[in-house]
Amino acid sequence: MNLQRTHSYGSRRGGYPRSSEEKWTNGLGWFSIGLGAAEVLAPRTVARLIGLNGRGKPAVLRTSGLREIAAGIGILSQPQPVGWMWGRVAGDLMDLATLGSAARSDSTNRTRIAAATTAVLGVTALDVFYSRQLTRQTSLFGTDGRARIVRSIMVDRSPDEVYQFWHNFDNMRSILERVESARELDSTRSQWMLKTPLGKTLEWTAETIIDEPGKHIAWRSVGESDIEISGSVWFEKAPADRGTLVRVQIEYGPSIAALIGKAGKLFGAGAEDEVENMLRRFKQMIETGEIAKSDAGVRWGPHAAQPESQAA
């Protein structure tokens, strides 16, 4: 469905496909644990395999192994493991320095040392690349406690049609599953009520701050709203008349960000899953006029999804 993820979210155990950055980062985390376990449990064997021979002191390799295991656990357990990834890079540089020193000794197997150095250089390149990717990504939970989600999707409609869809409150209610009510107050303000996964009902008043027909809409919560929230949606004409690229950014204040994080831990899905689901529903609605819904909860065995009006 061409849904594009532009960053990773803290709870990486939801039901949607992981980004390539998450897959590679997790893979490097498991690699770190596996390598560390080998160095801790069989340091002499590891030393012989990489050509250190008599220079491979078990205590040194065990220390390196513990470092690798700690880095792997940190990468796999933390929502934003940027620091742990850069820690792997630092460890790689230490390993390269050790191999470089060993290569100058006559008591080592230089052929194996060269092969091991090549392998470590390859892993270092991966560690640096994905560390930089994670660093550049907009962190969902920043140091200020705010949460930011950015997603985009391609739809087979013109920018003007998509813009008009987003201006229709009935349409928005149909694609936002947790919104209980939404009504216009005046030309720039609207009132919203949403039920969270934890059962708490939140209300806020949204004020439109940017309204460029066919291009861009932006809003923010104002007044005595229960939550601090702001958002933007851009409509960009796709090349070769392939439709419109719709890009959405939602930002939550610290209080709702904490609630989102709690809900994500409890239900295995977070706010980014809600945004992705909204965009999928939006694409179905604007392209077909209805939303397909799986009825797997009441029918056994494989079967196709069907419109909500027909789902049992």
N, C-alpha and C positions, 0 to 999 in steps of 0.2 A: 504493500500500500504506500510505499515511498515515505514512510514516517521516518524523519531524521532526528536522531538524538545528538544534541550538541554538547552534552556533558554527562557525567555520571552522578548517580545519587547515592546517598549513604547506604540505604538498604538495598543491596544488590541481589536480593533473593526473591524479587517479584516475579510475576508470570510472563513478563515480556522479554524479548531477546536482549542479551547484554550487548553493549557497544564493543567494538574491536579493542578499544583501550582497556576495558574491563577484563575481557577475555585474556589478553596478553599479560596484563598486570597480575591477574590471578594465577596464570600459568607460571610467571616468574616467581610468584610467592611459593607455589608448590615446589618448583625447581630448587628454590633456596632451602626449603625444609628438607627435601630429599638429599641434596648435597651436604647440608649440615649434618644430617643423621649419619651419612656415610663417614664423614670426617670424625665424628664423635665416637662411633662404634667400631670403625676399622681404620684408624689413622695410618697404620703401617701399610696396609693394602693400598690406600689412596696415594700415599707417598710413592710407592713403587709404580703405580699406574701412570703418574704424571712425571716420573723420571727423577724424583728427588733422591731416591736411594738412601744413603746414610744421612743426608741433610734434612730429611723429613722428620723432625722431632715430634713425637706423638702429642706432647703438651701443646705445641704451637698449633697443630692441626685441629686438636680438640677445641681450642679457644676460637679458631676460625669457624669451626662447625657450630659452636654455640651462637656465634654472631650471625651466621646464616639462618639458623633456626629462628632466632629472635626476629630477624628481618622478615622472614616468611610469615610468621604468625602476625606480625604487625601489618603486613600488606593485606593479608586475608581477612583480618578482623576489623580494620579501621575503615570508616566510610570514605575518608579522603586520605589515602596512604602516601601522600606526596613526600613527607619527611622520610618514611621508611624506604621509599624507592630511591631517594637520593642517598640514603644510608647504604643501599646496595651498591650504588656507584662508588661510594668511598671504599667499600669493601673490595670491589673489583680492582680499584687502583692499588690497594695494599697487596692483593694477590699478584698483580702484574709486577709490582716491585720485588716481591719475593721470588717469582719465577725468573725475573731478570738477573737478580743476584745469583740464583742457583745456576743459571746458564753459564756463568763465568767460572764455575768450579769444574775441575777435572773429574770429580767423583760422581757427577750426575750424568744421566742419559740425555744428551742434548737433543736427540731426535724426539724423544717423548716430551721434553721440556718445550720444544718448539711447537709441537702439536697442542700441548696444553695451553700455551700462550695464545695460539691462534683461537682456540675455543673460548678462552676467557675474553679475548678482544671482541669476539662476536657477541658474547653475552653482555659485555660492557656497552657495546653499541646499542643493543636492545634496551638496556637499563637506562641509558642516557636519553634515548628517543622517547620512551614512555614516561620517564620522569619529567621531561620537558612538556610532553603532551598534557600530563596531569597538572603541571604548574600553570600552563596557559589556560586551561579550562576554567570557566567560571564556576567556582565552588558553590554548590547548593547551599551549604551552611557555612557562611563566612565568619570571620573573627568577630563581627558585630552582632552575630546571632540571627541575622536575616537569612531568608531562604529565597533562592532564585532558580527558576526553571525556564529553559528555552527549548522549544520544539518547533518543528516545521513539517509541512506535508504538502504534496502536490495534488491539486484537484483539477478536474476537467471542466472548468468554467472560467469565464473571463474575470478580471479583477473587479469590474463594476458589479457583476452578479454576486461575487463573494462579499464585496463590501455591503451590498444591500441585505444579504443574508444575515450578516453580523449586526445589522441595525434593527432586525426584527426580533422583538422580545419573545414571541412564541417560538421562533426557531431556536433561540438560546436556551429556553426552558427544555426543549426536546433533546438537546445534546448534552446538557449539564444534568447528570443523573441525580446529584445530591441537592440541587437547588429546589427548594419547596415553593418559592414565589419570587417574582421579579416584576416590578411595575415602574413605569415612568412617572417622575414627579414634575419635571418640566423639560425644557429643551436640552439641558445639559446634565441633569441629575436623575438617578434612578435608585430604587430601594430593593435590596436583595436579602433573601433569607436562605441559609444553607444548613443542612444537617450533616455533621461530621461522622466519620466511621465509628467514633466513640459514643454517638448518640446525642452529642451536644449541639444545640441550635445556635447559629451565629447570624447576626444581622449587621448590615452595613449600608451606608449610602455612598454610591459611586458617582463621581463627577467626571464627565468627559473633558479632558484637557487638550486633546488633539483630535481633530476630525477632518481629514483630508479625503474627500470622496475618491474611492477607487484606489487609495494608496495606504492610508495609515489611520488607525484609531488608537487612542491611549486614554486611560482612565486611572483614577486613584480614589481611595476611600476618604471621606471627609466627615466632619462633625463628630457626633458621639457614636461612632461605629464600634461594634464589638471587636473588630480586627483591623489591622493596618494592612492594606493590600493595594497593589497597583499593577497595571498590566498594559501591554501594547500588542497590537497585531498589525503586521505589514502585509500588503498584497502586491506581489511582484509578478509581472507578466513573464511567463516561461518562454524560453527560446522556441522558435519554429511553431508558434501558436499551440503549444502543448498544454495550455491551461494557465493556472496561477499557482505560484509558490506562496503558501500561507505560512508566515513565521509568527509565532506567539511567544511572548515573554511575560511571565507572571512573577511578581516579587512579593513575599510575605514579610511582615514585621516579626520581631523576636518572639512575641507571645504565641502567634499562630504557628510560627516555625517550630517551636517546641512541641506544640500539640500535634503537628504533622509528623515530627520525628517519633513521638510516642505511638501514634496510630500505625506508622510504618513498622515499628518493632512488633506490635501486637498482631497485625494482620498480614505481615509479609509483603506489603505494598505501600508505596508512599504517594506523595502529592504528584510526583512526576507521572505515575501510573494513571492518576485521574486525568491529567492533561493529555496524555497519549490516548486514553479512552475517549475523551471529549473530541479530539481531532479525528479519530476513526469514525465516530458517530456523525460528526460534521461532514466528512467526506461522503459517507453513505447517504446522508440526508440530502445534500446539495446535488449529488449526482443521480440518485435514484428516486428521491422523494420519500424514502422510508428507511428505517434502520433494521438491519438483520440482527436477530438475537438467537443465541443458541438455547435450545430447550433440553440440554444434556441433563438437567436436574430431574426431568420427569420421563425421559425416554432413554432406554438402554441401547448401547451399541452405536457404531459410527452412523452419523447422518448429517446432512447439510444444515447450516444455520438458515433461519427463515425470518421474514419480517415480524416485528413485535406483535402486529395485529393477528398473526396466525400462530404465534408460539404458544403452546399450551402451558 
